[in-house]
Amino acid sequence: MNLQNNSVTKLKKNWAWYLVYGVILVIAGFILLGAPAVATILAATFFGVMLLIQGIIHIIHALFSRDKGWAWSLFLGIISAIAGIFLFADPVAGVLGLTFLIAVLLIANGISKVILSFQLKPHSGWGIILTNGIISIILGFMIYGQWPVSGLWAIGFFLGIDTVIAGFGWICAAFAAKKVSGIA
């Protein structure tokens, strides 16, 4: 009970910061949506650096720990470091491949959802699953139909949409926290 009261106290105290954070995320999301190609390249470059760092950490861990899975850790580290170097060195090629993979995954995921929806058809919710599957298939074919050009905007566009939605989520959380505090 004390932990719950502590959480409510934090919400009451920090609701304005949640609101500020949400507004910043919404603005950042719209900036990303305004320049999806730049966002895509920046995301790929950042991901390349993260893969390189992860690879180096795996390699160091493997070489110094020599525990049961050290060879596997060394292999994963080398692969991650190489992928990170390639993605950092040529982010455009990396996002082209990743965008192609996203298109294929959207289509495959959509097909599986359509099949699942027909298997669930007499039960409630099957229509939502069917709609979701159809939308996934359409999005996949839209990305694939514009590939390789879609490789320059799709990831940045998705990142922008996600950032805007996250921002609105934080704004809603801020107003909920404000309401809980009785300030409204």
Rosetta blueprint (number, residue, H / E / L):
1 M L
2 N H
3 L H
4 Q H
5 N H
6 N H
7 S H
8 V H
9 T H
10 K H
11 L H
12 K H
13 K H
14 N H
15 W H
16 A H
17 W H
18 Y H
19 L H
20 V H
21 Y H
22 G H
23 V H
24 I H
25 L H
26 V H
27 I H
28 A H
29 G H
30 F H
31 I H
32 L H
33 L H
34 G H
35 A L
36 P H
37 A H
38 V H
39 A H
40 T H
41 I H
42 L H
43 A H
44 A H
45 T H
46 F H
47 F H
48 G H
49 V H
50 M H
51 L H
52 L H
53 I H
54 Q H
55 G H
56 I H
57 I H
58 H H
59 I H
60 I H
61 H H
62 A H
63 L H
64 F H
65 S H
66 R L
67 D L
68 K L
69 G L
70 W H
71 A H
72 W H
73 S H
74 L H
75 F H
76 L H
77 G H
78 I H
79 I H
80 S H
81 A H
82 I H
83 A H
84 G H
85 I H
86 F H
87 L H
88 F H
89 A H
90 D L
91 P H
92 V H
93 A H
94 G H
95 V H
96 L H
97 G H
98 L H
99 T H
100 F H
101 L H
102 I H
103 A H
104 V H
105 L H
106 L H
107 I H
108 A H
109 N H
110 G H
111 I H
112 S H
113 K H
114 V H
115 I H
116 L H
117 S H
118 F H
119 Q H
120 L L
121 K L
122 P L
123 H L
124 S L
125 G L
126 W H
127 G H
128 I H
129 I H
130 L H
131 T H
132 N H
133 G H
134 I H
135 I H
136 S H
137 I H
138 I H
139 L H
140 G H
141 F H
142 M H
143 I H
144 Y H
145 G H
146 Q L
147 W L
148 P L
149 V H
150 S H
151 G H
152 L H
153 W L
154 A H
155 I H
156 G H
157 F H
158 F H
159 L H
160 G H
161 I H
162 D H
163 T H
164 V H
165 I H
166 A H
167 G H
168 F H
169 G H
170 W H
171 I H
172 C H
173 A H
174 A H
175 F H
176 A H
177 A H
178 K H
179 K H
180 V H
181 S H
182 G L
183 I L
184 A L
